[in-house]
Amino acid sequence: MNLKLLSGAMIILILAVVAIFAPFFTKHNPLTISTEDAILAPSSAHLFGTDQLGRDLFSRMIYGARVSLLVGVVSIGIATLVGLLLGSLAGFFGGLLESLVMRFTDIILCFPAFFLILSVAAILEPSIFNIMLIIGLTNWMPVARLVRAEILSLKEREFILAARVMGSGNTRIIIRHLIPNALTPIIVNATLAIAGAILLESSLSFLGLGIQPPNPSWGNILAESKSTLGVAWWLSLFPGLAILFTVLGFNLLGEGLREYEE
């Protein structure tokens, strides 16, 4: 049994269950302010303590998991769809179209990814939709390269030649034959990329360009903890660990899938 695959799947499953059924795991509202309960250390009443405004950190962490997982999955879903479309067209048709698509891909890759994302995020209004769109539209390039390489390898196989002889058109061949046979490395790549997307969202929220308070996000919880690092260790420790284990889970899952494929 692949230990990496099993460990990663278990971590992600636990996070997903906690995020989906968040109201069942905490009795506190993550947005409720109680100044008399500000900066309370972890206790039975508040498992992870409270923040500067007296909000329960445990509930904010649980609801923040929803944001991180949603941003990671949806943004990489967007990136995968864009990369799948462009890579398939470039690999299948070749010629001028392939040159245009791949040169455009190379140009975008020349820009430092994080600074490109920062630039776009600074222009657009910070919201969860915009964050997902920004991350998705700035992470499709590796997918396009991967898909193109897979399509180039597959399109000369016997089953594609047989499909042509049977009268299948280009669209049918791409959708019904090429893409399904290229899905395994694409899924592995997407799983690994989700971890990077979660880190990007946390970084943007930490810098004030991501999810905006009072909505909880692990990144903005970390940002709010900067002023209390010396007196409230729990405000930075728990979101930091949450990000660490989430990224670790997706990386283990991706590596496990890659080893299983091989």
VOBA-1610 file (N, C-alpha, C; in pm, whole numbers, padded with zeros to 5 digits, always signed):
BEGIN
Met+00084-00120+00000Met+00000+00000+00000Met+00088+00125+00000Asn+00051+00224-00080Asn+00128+00347-00091Asn+00101+00435+00031Leu+00201+00447+00120Leu+00183+00520+00245Leu+00160+00669+00220Lys+00233+00726+00122Lys+00215+00868+00090Lys+00073+00896+00044Leu+00024+00813-00046Leu-00111+00830-00099Leu-00215+00820+00011Leu-00199+00721+00097Leu-00295+00701+00206Leu-00290+00816+00306Ser-00170+00860+00344Ser-00155+00969+00441Ser-00213+01099+00387Gly-00179+01133+00262Gly-00231+01255+00200Gly-00381+01253+00189Ala-00437+01138+00148Ala-00582+01127+00133Ala-00652+01143+00267Met-00594+01087+00373Met-00655+01098+00506Met-00654+01242+00555Ile-00542+01313+00537Ile-00534+01452+00579Ile-00638+01538+00506Ile-00647+01519+00375Ile-00739+01600+00294Ile-00883+01564+00327Leu-00911+01435+00350Leu-01047+01392+00385Leu-01091+01455+00516Ile-01002+01455+00615Ile-01036+01517+00745Ile-01063+01665+00727Leu-00977+01734+00652Leu-00997+01877+00628Leu-01127+01904+00555Ala-01158+01821+00456Ala-01281+01840+00379Ala-01405+01820+00467Val-01403+01717+00551Val-01517+01692+00641Val-01535+01807+00738Val-01424+01854+00795Val-01430+01966+00889Val-01483+02092+00821Ala-01438+02119+00698Ala-01480+02239+00626Ala-01627+02231+00588Ile-01672+02116+00538Ile-01811+02102+00492Ile-01909+02108+00608Phe-01872+02042+00716Phe-01964+02035+00831Phe-01918+02126+00944Ala-01863+02242+00908Ala-01809+02337+01007Ala-01905+02369+01122Pro-02034+02396+01096Pro-02124+02432+01208Pro-02137+02323+01313Phe-02111+02197+01276Phe-02125+02088+01372Phe-02003+02073+01461Phe-01894+02139+01428Phe-01770+02123+01503Phe-01745+02237+01603Thr-01822+02341+01596Thr-01804+02453+01690Thr-01937+02520+01721Lys-01949+02565+01844Lys-02072+02635+01885Lys-02057+02785+01873His-01937+02833+01839His-01911+02976+01832His-01927+03028+01689Asn-01976+03151+01680Asn-01983+03218+01550Asn-01847+03282+01523Pro-01785+03255+01407Pro-01650+03309+01382Pro-01645+03460+01367Leu-01762+03525+01352Leu-01765+03670+01332Leu-01807+03746+01458Thr-01848+03674+01562Thr-01897+03739+01684Thr-01783+03804+01762Ile-01797+03932+01788Ile-01696+04008+01863Ile-01735+04016+02010Ser-01638+03991+02098Ser-01662+04001+02242Ser-01535+04059+02306Thr-01534+04190+02324Thr-01411+04257+02369Thr-01365+04211+02507Glu-01459+04166+02591Glu-01418+04121+02725Glu-01345+03986+02718Asp-01358+03917+02605Asp-01289+03788+02589Asp-01165+03798+02500Ala-01116+03918+02479Ala-01003+03938+02388Ala-00874+03875+02442Ile-00797+03816+02353Ile-00665+03757+02383Ile-00672+03659+02500Leu-00761+03563+02490Leu-00767+03456+02589Leu-00688+03336+02538Ala-00607+03277+02625Ala-00528+03161+02588Ala-00619+03040+02565Pro-00571+02938+02493Pro-00652+02817+02472Pro-00702+02758+02603Ser-00829+02718+02601Ser-00893+02662+02721Ser-01008+02573+02675Ser-01081+02518+02771Ser-01195+02433+02736Ser-01306+02514+02671Ala-01317+02641+02707Ala-01421+02727+02647Ala-01384+02768+02505His-01255+02796+02485His-01205+02836+02352His-01081+02751+02323Leu-01098+02644+02247Leu-00993+02544+02228Leu-00863+02605+02174Phe-00875+02701+02084Phe-00757+02765+02025Phe-00739+02908+02076Gly-00811+02945+02182Gly-00802+03080+02235Gly-00887+03177+02155Thr-00868+03306+02182Thr-00941+03411+02111Thr-00844+03515+02055Asp-00894+03596+01962Asp-00808+03697+01901Asp-00827+03833+01968Gln-00776+03938+01904Gln-00778+04071+01962Gln-00920+04124+01983Leu-01015+04074+01908Leu-01153+04120+01918Leu-01241+04021+01995Gly-01179+03922+02055Gly-01254+03825+02134Gly-01323+03718+02051Arg-01290+03708+01923Arg-01351+03605+01838Arg-01284+03471+01863Asp-01364+03365+01863Asp-01312+03231+01889Asp-01225+03186+01773Leu-01098+03156+01800Leu-01003+03121+01695Leu-01033+02985+01635Phe-01080+02891+01716Phe-01110+02758+01663Phe-01217+02764+01555Ser-01323+02839+01579Ser-01429+02851+01479Ser-01379+02924+01355Arg-01294+03024+01373Arg-01239+03096+01258Arg-01146+03007+01176Met-01074+02919+01242Met-00987+02826+01172Met-01069+02727+01089Ile-01179+02677+01147Ile-01262+02580+01076Ile-01328+02643+00954Tyr-01383+02762+00971Tyr-01447+02830+00857Tyr-01341+02878+00757Gly-01220+02906+00805Gly-01111+02942+00715Gly-01070+02826+00627Ala-01089+02702+00676Ala-01057+02584+00596Ala-01144+02580+00471Arg-01267+02626+00483Arg-01356+02631+00366Arg-01296+02719+00258Val-01246+02835+00299Val-01189+02930+00202Val-01067+02870+00134Ser-00977+02814+00213Ser-00853+02761+00156Ser-00879+02646+00059Leu-00963+02552+00098Leu-00992+02439+00010Leu-01067+02482-00115Leu-01163+02574-00098Leu-01239+02622-00213Leu-01150+02693-00312Val-01065+02783-00261Val-00974+02857-00349Val-00878+02761-00418Gly-00822+02666-00344Gly-00727+02572-00403Gly-00789+02488-00514Val-00904+02430-00487Val-00967+02339-00584Val-01019+02415-00706Val-01092+02525-00682Val-01153+02598-00794Val-01048+02666-00881Ser-00949+02730-00818Ser-00848+02801-00898Ser-00766+02705-00984Ile-00730+02590-00928Ile-00654+02493-01007Ile-00746+02425-01109Gly-00874+02417-01078Gly-00969+02369-01178Gly-00972+02460-01300Ile-00973+02592-01274Ile-00969+02690-01384Ile-00838+02676-01462Ala-00726+02670-01390Ala-00596+02657-01456Ala-00588+02530-01540Thr-00642+02420-01489Thr-00638+02294-01561Thr-00722+02299-01687Leu-00840+02359-01678Leu-00927+02370-01796Leu-00862+02454-01906Val-00804+02568-01867Val-00738+02655-01966Val-00617+02584-02026Gly-00535+02524-01941Gly-00417+02453-01990Gly-00453+02333-02076Leu-00561+02264-02038Leu-00607+02148-02115Leu-00652+02190-02255Leu-00726+02300-02263Leu-00773+02349-02392Leu-00658+02390-02483Leu-00571+02477-02430Leu-00460+02528-02512Leu-00359+02418-02547Gly-00327+02335-02449Gly-00231+02227-02473Gly-00282+02125-02573Ser-00411+02093-02565Ser-00470+01997-02659Ser-00467+02051-02801Leu-00506+02176-02818Leu-00507+02236-02952Leu-00366+02243-03009Ala-00271+02286-02925Ala-00133+02299-02972Ala-00073+02163-03009Gly-00095+02063-02924Gly-00037+01932-02950Gly-00101+01860-03066Phe-00232+01875-03083Phe-00303+01800-03188Phe-00284+01861-03326Phe-00299+01994-03337Phe-00295+02057-03468Phe-00153+02097-03510Gly-00066+02126-03412Gly+00073+02160-03445Gly+00084+02285-03530Gly+00194+02296-03604Gly+00214+02405-03698Gly+00214+02542-03634Leu+00152+02638-03702Leu+00149+02777-03656Leu+00076+02791-03524Leu-00035+02718-03508Leu-00112+02726-03382Leu-00028+02682-03264Glu+00046+02573-03280Glu+00132+02525-03173Glu+00240+02627-03139Ser+00300+02687-03242Ser+00404+02787-03219Ser+00349+02907-03145Leu+00232+02956-03182Leu+00171+03073-03117Leu+00139+03043-02971Val+00075+02928-02948Val+00035+02893-02811Val+00157+02875-02721Met+00257+02802-02768Met+00373+02773-02684Met+00462+02894-02664Arg+00471+02982-02765Arg+00550+03105-02746Arg+00479+03196-02646Phe+00346+03203-02654Phe+00271+03283-02557Phe+00290+03226-02416Thr+00287+03093-02407Thr+00311+03027-02278Thr+00449+03061-02223Asp+00549+03057-02309Asp+00687+03090-02267Asp+00698+03235-02220Ile+00627+03326-02289Ile+00631+03468-02250Ile+00573+03487-02111Ile+00457+03423-02085Ile+00393+03437-01953Ile+00482+03377-01845Leu+00549+03266-01878Leu+00637+03201-01780Leu+00760+03285-01747Cys+00793+03380-01833Cys+00909+03467-01807Cys+00885+03562-01690Phe+00757+03592-01663Phe+00725+03683-01553Phe+00728+03606-01422Pro+00789+03660-01317Pro+00783+03594-01186Pro+00638+03577-01142Ala+00598+03453-01117Ala+00457+03421-01096Ala+00395+03501-00982Phe+00464+03505-00867Phe+00404+03570-00751Phe+00386+03720-00773Phe+00485+03784-00838Phe+00474+03928-00862Phe+00369+03959-00967Leu+00351+03867-01062Leu+00243+03882-01160Leu+00107+03876-01091Ile+00093+03780-00999Ile-00032+03767-00924Ile-00055+03888-00836Leu+00051+03935-00770Leu+00040+04054-00686Leu-00007+04175-00767Ser+00047+04191-00886Ser+00011+04305-00971Ser-00136+04300-01007Val-00183+04183-01049Val-00323+04171-01088Val-00415+04186-00967Ala-00376+04126-00854Ala-00458+04134-00732Ala-00469+04277-00681Ala-00364+04355-00702Ala-00367+04495-00656Ala-00463+04579-00740Ile-00485+04537-00865Ile-00573+04613-00954Ile-00719+04579-00929Leu-00749+04448-00913Leu-00886+04403-00894Leu-00930+04417-00749Glu-01060+04423-00730Glu-01116+04431-00595Glu-01095+04297-00523Pro-01040+04297-00401Pro-01017+04173-00329Pro-01149+04101-00299Ser-01163+03980-00346Ser-01279+03895-00318Ser-01240+03752-00346Ile-01315+03658-00292Ile-01281+03518-00312Ile-01291+03479-00458Phe-01389+03536-00530Phe-01403+03505-00673Phe-01283+03555-00752Asn-01243+03680-00725Asn-01127+03735-00796Asn-00998+03661-00764Ile-00982+03619-00638Ile-00862+03545-00600Ile-00856+03413-00675Met-00969+03342-00683Met-00971+03215-00756Met-00940+03238-00903Leu-00996+03344-00960Leu-00974+03373-01102Leu-00828+03410-01128Ile-00772+03494-01041Ile-00632+03537-01059Ile-00537+03419-01052Ile-00553+03336-00949Ile-00463+03220-00933Ile-00482+03123-01049Gly-00607+03102-01090Gly-00633+03010-01200Gly-00573+03056-01331Leu-00587+03184-01362Leu-00540+03236-01491Leu-00391+03266-01493Thr-00323+03245-01383Thr-00177+03263-01381Thr-00104+03132-01353Asn-00177+03019-01360Asn-00115+02889-01332Asn-00146+02784-01437Trp-00194+02826-01553Trp-00230+02729-01657Trp-00111+02686-01742Met-00001+02761-01739Met+00110+02736-01831Met+00174+02597-01816Pro+00206+02551-01693Pro+00263+02415-01681Pro+00166+02307-01730Val+00035+02331-01709Val-00065+02234-01756Val-00063+02228-01908Ala-00057+02344-01974Ala-00055+02347-02120Ala+00066+02272-02175Arg+00182+02292-02114Arg+00303+02221-02159Arg+00288+02070-02139Leu+00237+02031-02025Leu+00220+01889-01995Leu+00122+01824-02092Val+00009+01889-02114Val-00094+01834-02204Val-00042+01825-02347Arg+00027+01927-02392Arg+00084+01924-02528Arg+00176+01805-02546Ala+00264+01782-02447Ala+00357+01670-02456Ala+00283+01537-02460Glu+00179+01523-02379Glu+00102+01399-02376Glu+00028+01378-02508Ile-00031+01485-02562Ile-00105+01473-02689Ile-00011+01438-02803Leu+00107+01498-02805Leu+00205+01466-02909Leu+00243+01318-02904Ser+00251+01262-02785Ser+00287+01122-02768Ser+00173+01029-02808Leu+00049+01072-02783Leu-00066+00985-02804Leu-00123+00989-02945Lys-00109+01101-03013Lys-00186+01118-03138Lys-00137+01029-03251Glu-00017+00969-03237Glu+00033+00879-03340Glu+00011+00732-03305Arg-00058+00707-03192Arg-00082+00568-03153Arg-00184+00501-03246Glu-00187+00369-03242Glu-00274+00292-03331Glu-00422+00321-03308Phe-00462+00338-03182Phe-00605+00359-03157Phe-00655+00492-03212Ile-00565+00592-03224Ile-00604+00719-03285Ile-00617+00702-03437Leu-00524+00627-03495Leu-00533+00598-03639Leu-00659+00519-03670Ala-00695+00426-03581Ala-00818+00349-03600Ala-00941+00438-03592Ala-00938+00535-03499Ala-01051+00627-03487Ala-01066+00712-03612Arg-00955+00751-03673Arg-00960+00828-03797Arg-01021+00745-03910Val-00977+00619-03919Val-01028+00530-04024Val-01179+00512-04010Met-01227+00510-03885Met-01371+00492-03862Met-01451+00620-03883Gly-01380+00727-03921Gly-01450+00851-03956Gly-01467+00951-03843Ser-01398+00933-03730Ser-01409+01028-03620Ser-01345+01161-03658Gly-01412+01271-03624Gly-01358+01403-03651Gly-01255+01444-03547Asn-01190+01556-03570Asn-01085+01603-03479Asn-01137+01626-03338Thr-01255+01691-03328Thr-01311+01721-03195Thr-01339+01594-03118Arg-01398+01496-03185Arg-01429+01368-03118Arg-01302+01297-03075Ile-01200+01299-03161Ile-01074+01232-03126Ile-01011+01296-03004Ile-01012+01431-02999Ile-00952+01500-02884Ile-01028+01471-02756Ile-01162+01483-02763Ile-01244+01472-02642Ile-01261+01328-02596Arg-01283+01235-02690Arg-01315+01098-02654Arg-01193+01006-02641His-01084+01042-02705His-00970+00950-02708His-00843+01008-02646Leu-00806+01130-02685Leu-00678+01184-02640Leu-00683+01232-02495Ile-00777+01319-02464Ile-00783+01375-02328Ile-00801+01267-02221Pro-00895+01171-02236Pro-00908+01067-02133Pro-00779+00989-02110Asn-00701+00966-02216Asn-00577+00890-02200Asn-00463+00974-02144Ala-00483+01106-02139Ala-00380+01194-02084Ala-00415+01244-01943Leu-00525+01194-01887Leu-00576+01248-01761Leu-00489+01218-01640Thr-00424+01101-01636Thr-00351+01062-01515Thr-00243+01162-01477Pro-00151+01199-01565Pro-00050+01300-01526Pro-00112+01437-01499Ile-00223+01467-01564Ile-00290+01595-01541Ile-00346+01600-01399Ile-00407+01490-01354Ile-00463+01483-01219Ile-00352+01493-01114Val-00241+01425-01138Val-00126+01432-01046Val-00076+01576-01036Asn-00061+01640-01152Asn-00014+01778-01154Asn-00111+01871-01081Ala-00242+01850-01102Ala-00343+01935-01038Ala-00339+01919-00886Thr-00322+01796-00840Thr-00317+01771-00695Thr-00200+01845-00631Leu-00085+01839-00695Leu+00032+01910-00643Leu+00013+02061-00651Ala-00055+02108-00757Ala-00073+02252-00776Ala-00171+02311-00675Ile-00265+02230-00625Ile-00361+02281-00526Ile-00287+02329-00401Ala-00183+02256-00362Ala-00104+02298-00245Ala-00043+02436-00269Gly+00010+02459-00387Gly+00067+02590-00419Gly-00038+02699-00422Ala-00159+02666-00470Ala-00267+02765-00475Ala-00311+02806-00334Ile-00314+02710-00242Ile-00351+02741-00103Ile-00246+02832-00041Leu-00119+02805-00068Leu-00012+02892-00019Leu-00024+03033-00077Leu-00057+03042-00206Leu-00072+03172-00271Leu-00186+03251-00208Glu-00299+03184-00186Glu-00414+03253-00125Glu-00378+03303+00014Ser-00308+03220+00092Ser-00267+03260+00227Ser-00171+03378+00221Ser-00080+03377+00125Ser+00016+03487+00111Ser-00055+03616+00073Leu-00149+03607-00022Leu-00222+03727-00064Leu-00307+03782+00051Ser-00373+03693+00125Ser-00453+03737+00240Ser-00365+03798+00348Phe-00246+03740+00368Phe-00152+03794+00467Phe-00109+03936+00429Leu-00096+03962+00298Leu-00055+04094+00250Leu-00172+04190+00235Gly-00293+04144+00264Gly-00410+04231+00256Gly-00472+04239+00118Leu-00431+04150+00025Leu-00483+04152-00111Leu-00573+04031-00140Gly-00599+03952-00037Gly-00681+03833-00055Gly-00818+03847+00009Ile-00858+03744+00082Ile-00986+03746+00152Ile-00984+03854+00258Gln-01084+03939+00258Gln-01085+04054+00348Gln-01159+04026+00478Pro-01105+04074+00591Pro-01176+04063+00719Pro-01312+04133+00708Pro-01410+04090+00786Pro-01402+03992+00896Pro-01411+03846+00852Asn-01429+03820+00720Asn-01436+03681+00675Asn-01306+03610+00709Pro-01314+03492+00772Pro-01192+03425+00816Pro-01118+03354+00704Ser-00989+03370+00702Ser-00899+03300+00611Ser-00771+03278+00688Trp-00706+03165+00667Trp-00584+03138+00743Trp-00480+03246+00719Gly-00477+03301+00600Gly-00382+03408+00570Gly-00411+03536+00646Asn-00538+03579+00648Asn-00566+03705+00719Asn-00566+03687+00871Ile-00588+03564+00919Ile-00570+03539+01063Ile-00424+03556+01101Leu-00336+03505+01017Leu-00192+03524+01039Leu-00154+03671+01035Ala-00211+03744+00939Ala-00181+03887+00927Ala-00223+03963+01051Glu-00339+03930+01105Glu-00389+03998+01224Glu-00307+03963+01348Ser-00235+03851+01344Ser-00158+03809+01462Ser-00024+03880+01474Lys+00016+03956+01371Lys+00148+04020+01374Lys+00166+04112+01494Ser+00060+04183+01530Ser+00072+04281+01638Ser+00074+04218+01777Thr+00046+04086+01784Thr+00039+04022+01917Thr+00132+03901+01927Leu+00235+03897+01843Leu+00324+03781+01842Leu+00387+03755+01979Gly+00419+03859+02051Gly+00487+03842+02179Gly+00397+03800+02293Val+00265+03818+02278Val+00174+03790+02389Val+00070+03684+02358Ala+00047+03655+02230Ala-00058+03559+02193Ala-00003+03463+02086Trp+00079+03369+02130Trp+00144+03276+02037Trp+00045+03193+01956Trp-00073+03167+02015Trp-00169+03079+01950Trp-00228+03139+01822Leu-00227+03272+01812Leu-00285+03337+01695Leu-00204+03314+01567Ser-00076+03288+01583Ser+00008+03259+01466Ser+00038+03109+01452Leu+00043+03037+01565Leu+00078+02895+01562Leu-00027+02811+01489Phe-00155+02826+01526Phe-00258+02738+01472Phe-00284+02760+01322Pro-00296+02884+01273Pro-00312+02898+01127Pro-00187+02853+01051Gly-00069+02876+01109Gly+00053+02829+01045Gly+00055+02678+01031Leu+00017+02608+01138Leu+00011+02461+01133Leu-00095+02413+01036Ala-00207+02483+01030Ala-00314+02444+00938Ala-00267+02451+00793Ile-00198+02559+00760Ile-00144+02574+00624Ile-00042+02465+00597Leu+00046+02441+00695Leu+00151+02340+00681Leu+00092+02202+00652Phe-00004+02158+00732Phe-00059+02024+00716Phe-00144+02011+00590Thr-00212+02119+00552Thr-00292+02114+00429Thr-00202+02100+00307Val-00098+02182+00301Val-00003+02173+00190Val+00067+02037+00190Leu+00104+01989+00309Leu+00167+01858+00321Leu+00074+01748+00270Gly-00054+01758+00305Gly-00151+01657+00262Gly-00163+01650+00111Phe-00175+01764+00045Phe-00187+01764-00101Phe-00056+01720-00167Asn+00056+01758-00111Asn+00184+01713-00166Asn+00202+01562-00153Leu+00164+01507-00038Leu+00172+01362-00019Leu+00079+01290-00116Leu-00041+01345-00134Leu-00136+01283-00226Leu-00083+01286-00369Gly-00029+01401-00409Gly+00025+01413-00544Gly+00143+01320-00568Glu+00235+01316-00471Glu+00351+01227-00484Glu+00307+01080-00483Gly+00208+01049-00400Gly+00156+00912-00396Gly+00094+00871-00527Leu+00016+00960-00587Leu-00046+00933-00718Leu+00061+00916-00826Arg+00165+00998-00817Arg+00274+00989-00915Arg+00346+00854-00905Glu+00374+00811-00783Glu+00440+00681-00764Glu+00349+00566-00806Tyr+00219+00579-00779Tyr+00124+00476-00818Tyr+00115+00464-00970Glu+00122+00578-01038Glu+00118+00581-01183Glu+00238+00509-01242Glu+00354+00533-01179Glu+00478+00473-01230Glu+00484+00323-01202
//
